[in-house]
Amino acid sequence: MEHEEQQHPTHIPEQTRDLSGIRVPMLISGIFHCLVALSWFSTCFLFFIGIPLLVLGIFEIIMFGKLNAPPHEQNALRSKCKTYAILDICSILLFNLPSMICGIILITNQNQFDR
């Protein structure tokens, strides 16, 4: 009789948290930041206002991808998500209403990091 070895997985993958209440508004906000930045770039005198919006939009789209990581890496991104949410709310000063709404949703969904 041959002895059959049972193969046990050596690495059990960590369960990722469902952060869809944070990821989706962050992606939407990043897209709207880029679109509003392009509209500011089309003006002759106020094109420089679009530069911070474009940078913030790119950072938020990158953060969207990083939030699909394991929970220990997601916890490290918690403060950045809160900072982006506050900047989204402040974007109403540059006439970016959809991003402000997404920022409010991001602030209210911060408790998803605790699950």
C-alpha positions, 0 to 999 in steps of 0.5 A, spaced: 500 500 500 502 506 498 502 512 503 498 518 499 500 524 502 495 529 503 497 536 500 495 542 504 495 549 502 501 552 504 499 559 503 492 561 505 490 567 501 487 573 506 480 575 505 479 582 502 474 586 505 468 589 500 470 596 500 465 598 494 462 603 498 469 607 498 472 604 491 466 606 487 465 613 489 473 614 489 473 612 481 467 616 479 470 622 483 477 621 479 474 621 473 470 627 474 476 631 477 479 629 470 473 631 466 473 638 470 480 639 469 480 638 462 474 643 461 479 648 465 484 647 461 480 649 455 479 656 458 485 662 456 486 665 463 484 660 468 487 654 465 492 653 471 486 651 476 485 645 472 492 642 474 491 640 481 484 637 479 488 633 474 493 631 479 488 629 484 484 625 479 490 621 477 491 620 484 484 617 486 484 613 480 491 610 482 488 609 489 482 605 486 486 600 484 490 599 491 484 598 495 483 591 492 489 589 496 489 585 502 486 588 509 493 589 512 495 594 506 488 597 506 488 599 513 495 603 511 491 607 506 485 609 510 488 616 512 489 617 504 482 615 503 480 620 508 484 626 505 482 625 498 475 625 501 476 632 504 479 634 498 473 632 494 469 636 498 473 642 497 473 641 490 466 645 490 470 651 490 472 649 483 465 648 481 466 640 481 459 638 484 459 630 482 466 630 486 463 633 492 458 628 493 463 623 492 467 626 497 461 626 502 459 619 500 467 617 502 467 620 509 460 617 511 463 610 508 469 610 512 467 605 517 468 599 511 475 599 514 473 597 520 469 590 518 
